[in-house]
Every structure is written in structure tokens, then in C-alpha cells.
């Protein structure tokens, strides 16, 4: 077949293969146009999972009458006018492909009234043929109706799933868009039944309620508000506590300049921040939005705009990881270091046991010095305490495993091994992180066969590898020699470590593999040296452990993600015993 120019209608249908994958793609593209138009309310009406009808109504700025037909032509857009505009695009849509692509595979009606116009106009498109504009009745804004999707491309229609499945994909995208633009009200109906109705949210509490409506009350109750800004990068949203984890990464939402995306760099940064507070194989939940200079991110990297490229991915990775880590660092009883306080009771001292390790003994000594009295002084029972620490004061030990304490609200139960493990681990980490990486030469340098591209990467990123404590020489086109490793990892498999680091640097331009491996080793040490089950502690030792927990970062979870403490309020205790009923 000779080379020939394809007809414009066929070109649009080919483009539709990238833009319009299923009904959810149509909803996404049209709603994004509504948001770009400055809509405050968006109504989405669906019939038969989007196969029969998709109707999007908004109160945006509208489209002028003389631009309606142009809006349905290929590569016609109001978002950009030059390559410079493309490189700094801030709108969600910009290519001018969505409307003509949809019109080529469905029957489309476009009705709009511009905010500066006294009347509305309507055009229709069927099989790529666009009608002349005609007057219509419509308020300021736009309504687009898409009927019989893929009616003229039966092969693609056969690939659609059941009505329920297709609507599920639509609902997922509406949820994403509603999370991205919480200042916009959304209404979603399916077969004339209201499925979702979200009011515009202003203020942290209103946004939290909206998050609860989309992600569930459990997430909203166990989420921490994050607001971080540095170096022109703003990160805001909610991150779930480690106790709220998932078996799949199905509740991880990323938005870059209002655009819902999936990005490996951002996912890796979040995973690194949660690395030592989650069970292995579990995934965190979060809703996070990044705002930065549009010129520093390429939004034109994917046909469906699901992915972006950062011009400085390493900096973005560092900012995101650090911000989440700092927010998680405050997950300890009380959220801040609690000063030792007096208590209006006699602290019993009937239990005896072996002394705790030096770290806890030192903490107890410091606590006693700050309090200005021995820890076991009897005071007047009639006086009210001035202040009680978040974890209160120990009253007993149960089963050689749990510490029972009383605070201002009721009963506190502490897993002493898990709590002590976190305390020791954080001390070891601080000690390790405060020092430069100490390298140790290998007695016998280890040769590793790699691909030529990997050997090139080592040469190009020599500074990255040295900062990790790895000294590597290239011995040939496909051969590397490991000469030095971090002293703490002198007994690990150097070849496996190198290959893992190579994979990370190749993918993300950096690697946390050495740091994570070192921290894993420190976690093992902390686990082995923390207080064991069936060890009877004195009241002084138990109270010292509680005070240490209140001043230790991430003290709500142990190194493996298990909770270290829980609380039962007096009201809940009264319910158990039917008091007051």
C-alpha cells in the first residue's frame, strides 16, 4: 500500500485510542475541562456505566458562540499558544485532543453560555460531523452530553466490561478529582440515583470531613494533617498513621499542581519515609498534593497525562521524604515531649526486678533530677495533680509483658518490649546518623560482572556511591570491583548490596539502600537488647520507660509497625461494667 494522507476523521479515531480508553476516560477529560474553566459546581450524570450517556454540567466561564465548532476540531485549545506555554502549562488540559477524540467515537452535544454573553448556543457532533451552532436555553456554564460511546467502533465496544465495572472506574476518577479540588462541589448520579454528593470544602475541618466522605471515616480519624513548604515546593494533605495500613497501595493519592498522577519517585519517597514504622508487606495511605513552579515539571510526558517528569527528581524526592518523616516523627504519646510532673498519690513499690539497661537508667536519673525529688515520695492524696503526663504513671505489670498505667483520661496499656525497642532503635539511629559514614576496605576486593550500562552508571554517579560508603572501580567494560563498604555492613553480601543500589540509582537517580540496610541492622540490635517478656520491672523502671516513650520520635509504633500502647477511657471502662446505667 502506498503512503497516503489519512482522513481527519480516522486521525481523530486513532487519537481517541490514547485519550478515550473507556467511559472513565471521557469523564476525566470533560471534568478537567470544567475545572480549567473555573467551575465551582460540577454535576456528572451517568447511564448504563457511561456506555449510553455521560453528561457533565458545570458553572464555569463557558464557551463563546463563535468558538463552539472550533472546540470540536483537532488541536484547538485556549490553554497554550506556543512551546514556551507548553513548557510551563498550569492547566489540566492543553492539547486540544479530548473533545474531537470523543466526538469521533460517540454522539456528542455541546451547549454553552459564555459569562459575557446574553444567550447560550449549542452544537452537535455525530461520527465526526459537526453541526452549525444554534441558540439554546442554558445558564452560564457548559453542558456536554456523550451518547452511545464507541457506537461506530464495535471492536472497542466489545472490550468494555460490565456496567458495574465501568461505573466503578468512573467513580474512582471522580473521587480523585474531588480530592484534587476540594474547593469545588461534585455531584455524581448513576441511572438517576445519586451516588456521591460533595459540598465545596473550605478550612481544615471541612476538608477533613470531605476526606472522610471519600476515603472513609477510619482514614480521617487516623490521619495527620501535613503542611510543608521549602525551596518553592509546597506539600500539603493528609498522611495515615502507621496503624492505618493497607494490604495494597490502593489509597495513595498524588496530585501535582492539581493533576492526579502516578509517579515512581513520589511513591518511593513516601515508602522510604514509612520504612521503619510499617509491617513488611503493608502499605501506607495518604492524600498528598504538591504545588511547584509549572516550569519545573513536564506534564506532557504521557498520552493520558497520568504521569509527569520532574526536572529535579532527586530534590523532589528529598523534600517529600523529609516532610513525611517529620510529620511521622511526632507520632508519640502527647505529640510532644512531656515534662515530668508531680502526682498526687503514693506510687507503690512492691515489685522488684533486675535493673534496666543503662539508657533507661540514665533516663530515670535525669527524670528524678528534673522532678527535684525521689520518684517514690508519698504526697497528700487530697491534692489534685497539677499535670499528668500523656501516658500517666505506672500502677502494675501484667503477664510480664504489659505495663498498666493511669493517666488523666483512664487506663493506658503499654507493650514494654515494643516500646523499649523503639526507644533503643531511635537512640542507635541518632548515633549512627550524626556521624559520617565510616568505610572499611575489603580484605579481598570483590569483582562483579554487570551490564555495560550499569558500569557506565557507576562511573557517572561515582559521587553518589561514595556518599553511600561504597568505593567501586571499573575494571573493564562489564566488570566492577568493590573495594570499600560501610563499616557497619562489612558482613553483608557486597555483591547483592551493589546490585540493589544500582537498580535504585538507575530508576530514581539515588538510593537509600545502604541507609535502609544499616537501619535494619540497628533495628535487629535494638530488638535483641530491649527488655524481654517475663521480666519484672520496678515502678521506677516502668515510669522511666513511660517518660522515655513520651520524648521518643515515632513511639506509637515499634520498629516493625506494631502499636506500642493503647488507651481505654474511664467512660469505656464504665460501659464495660454498666456503671451509671
Buried (B, 14 or more C-beta within 10 A) or exposed (E): EEEEEEEEBEBBBEBBEEBBBBBBBBBBBBBBBBBBBBBBBBBBBBBBBBBBBBBBBBBBBBBBBEBBBBBBBBEBBBBBEEEEBBBEBBBBBBBBBBBBBBBBBBBBBBBBBBEEBEEBBBBBBBEBEBBEBEEBEBEBBBBBBBBBBBBBBEEBBEEBEEBEEBBEBBBEBBBBBBBBBBEBBBBBBBBEEEBBEBBBBEEEEBBBBBBBBBBEEEBBEBBBEBEBEEEEBBBBBBBBBBBBBBEEBEBBBBBBBBBBBBBEBBBBBBBBBBBBBBEEEBBBBBBBBBBBEBEBBBBBBBBEBEBBEBEBBEBBBBBBBBBBBEBBBBBBBBEEEBEBEBBEBEBEEEBEBEEBEEBBBEBBEBBBEEBEEEBBEEBEEEEEBEEBBBBBBBBBBEEBBBBBBBBEBBBBBBBBBBBBBBBBBBBBBEEBEEEEBEBEEBEEBBEBEBEEEBBEBBEEBBEBBBBBBBBBEBBEEBBBBBBBBBEBBBEBEBBEBBBBBBEBBEEBBBBBBBBBBBBBBBBEEBBEBBBEEEBEBBBBBBBBBBBBBBBBBBBBBBBBBBBBBEBBEEEEEEEEEEEEE
